[in-house]
Amino acid sequence: MSQVEIRATFEGEAAAQEAWHKLQALRAFEVNGLLESGLLTATVDEEVADRALHLIHQIGGNTDTTII
């Protein structure tokens, strides 16, 4: 199965932290970022990528994805 790398930007630290916790609950392989700057990068299984993107957008984030 492929993995998807998601890069997200948020308006503030609180939204980035919320996304961080929710992506970990989706069992993301890796979640990194500069939360204080509203930047986040996550690697997830392709099967949960749509859910991960949906939750990021619900929180107000903008995304860019790459299949790896």
C-alpha positions, 0 to 999 in steps of 0.5 A: 500500500502506498503512503501519502505525505500531507503538508498543511498550513493553519492560521495558528498554533492551536489549530495545528496542535488539534490536527497533530493529535487527530492525525496521531489518532488516525495512526499516521506514520509520522507527524512533524511540524512547526506548530507555533508557525501553523505548519504540519507534515504527516505521512499516512496510509493511502487508505486513510488519506481522505479522512486525514485531509477531511479533518485538516480542512474541518480545522481550517487547514490548507493542504498539499499532498504527495504519494510516496 
